[in-house]
Amino acid sequence: MVRQPKSTQLDLSTLDEAIAPIFQQAQLSLANHRKNVVSLYKLHVQASQITETLPKGRGVQLTGEAAFNKEFIGMVNRILPIKKGVAQADKATKFIAAFVRYIFEKVVEEKEKAGKDEDEDEDTTASRFVSTLLKHLLRGFQAKDKNVRLRVVHCVAEMISSIGEI
């Protein structure tokens, strides 16, 4: 049984249609990155609220979060084979790093509001997303295509510099 909150208007079947225009705009200019990051974050939050209850009460499956991660990684895969020096790919890489930075800022804000200690290792939507993305990108370090290796290293470097600590 799929549980979707009433306030969420997101449909998982059209998630790619919601994410693709955001990545398209992010390639055009660095000036609109903040707006697009916020839009993508809202989609991420909506998608992460969609869950599916497993049979016999064995837990909850994060179907919305998995679908968002799959679509986001699909968008990342489209920029990986692009040659060095293409401005749109560089902007998309910076956008990915900006999104990772933003979701971590939101986690810190939520922890401060709740009065929790920042040193606690907590499994959050942001940490699962970044873990999935980094695991995917790390596989590209051994790619045959030098353009893929370049983009992967550039993307990981931007992400690491933006999150500070892992």
N, C-alpha and C positions, 0 to 999 in steps of 0.2 A: 504494500500500500504506500503510495507516494504522498507525503505530507508537504503541502505548500502553504505558507502563511497567507492570510487573506489580504494583507497589505502589499504582497508581492505580485507584480504584474508580469513577471518574467516567465517565459516559456523556454524550457531547455532545448526544444527542437529548433528554436530560432535564435539561440545564443550566438551562433556564428554571425548572424545578420546584425546583431547588436555590437559585437566586438570589432568586426572588420572596418566599419566606418571610423571608429575611434583610432585604430591603427593607421588608416588612410590619412586622417587629419594630422596625426602626429608626425607623419613624414613630410608635411608641407612646411611647417615652421616650428621653431623652438618656442615661440611666443605663446602658442596655444597648448603647450604641454600640461600646464597646471590644470586647465579646464578639462582636458581629456583624461588626466590621471584621476581627477575627482569622479568623472563619469564612469570610468572603468572600475574604480573602487566601489561605487554604488552597485554596479552590476555584480561585482564579486561578492559583496555582502548579501545581495538578494539571492544569488545562486547558492551561497553557502547555507542559506536557511532552508533550502529544499533538501529534504531527507527522505529516506525510505526505511521503514521498519522491517527488520529481518524476521523470518518466520520463527515461531516458538520463543519469541522474546529474547533472541540472542544478541540484540543490540540494534544500532541504527547505522545505516549505510549512508554516507555523505554523497549522494548522487549528484546534487547540484554543484558541489565543490569540485568533484571529479570531472564533470562536464566542462566547467569553467577552465580548469587546469588544462584539459585536453585542447580546447579551442585556443587558449592563450599560447600554448606550446606550438600549436599548428601555425599561428601567426608568426611566432619567433622563427620557426623552420623556414618560412618564406624569405626571410632576410639573410639567412645564413650563407647561401651560396653566392651572394652578390659580391662583386669584385671590390677591392679596396678603392677608396676615393669617391664612391657614389654617396652623395650627400643624403639622399633619402634613407639609405640603410644606416648611416651614422646617426641620423636623427631618431630613427626607430630604436636603435641601441640605447641612446640617451633616454628615450621615453620609457623603455623597459626598466632602466636603472631608477628613473624618477618614480615609477610606479612602486617598485620594491621599497624605496626610501619612504614613500608616502604611507604604505601599509604598515611599516614599522613605526612610523610616527604616530599613527592612529592607535596601535597597540600600546605604546607608551602613554598616550593620553588617557586611554581607557583604564590602564593600571593606576595612573595617578588619581583619576576620578574615584576608582574603587578603593584607593588607599593601600594597594598591594605593594609588596617589595619587588623591585625590578630584577633582583637576582634570582627569583624563582624561575625554574625551568618549567614552563607551561606549554602545553601543546595547543597552539592557537591556529586559527585559519591562516594567518599570515605566515607562521613558521612552517606549516605543512605546504603552503604554496611555494615558498622560497626553496624549501627542501626538494620538492618535486622539480622545480625549474633548474636548480643547480645540478641535480642528478642527471637531468636530461642534457644540460649544456656540457657537463664534464665528459659525457660520452663522445662529444665532438672533438675533444683534444686529440683523439687518435684517428680522426677522419683522413681519408686519402686526399680530399680536395683542400688545397691550401687556403682557399677563400673561406671555407667553413671553419677551418682552424683559426684563421684571423678573426672572424666575427665572433666565434665562441670565446676566444681569449679577451677580446675587447668588451664583450658583454659581461663576462664574469668579472673583469677588472672594474668596470663601471658599477656593477652591483656591489662588489666587496667594498669599494670606496664609499658607497652611499649608505651602507648599513652599519659600518663601523665594526660591530662585533657580531659574531655568529652564535 
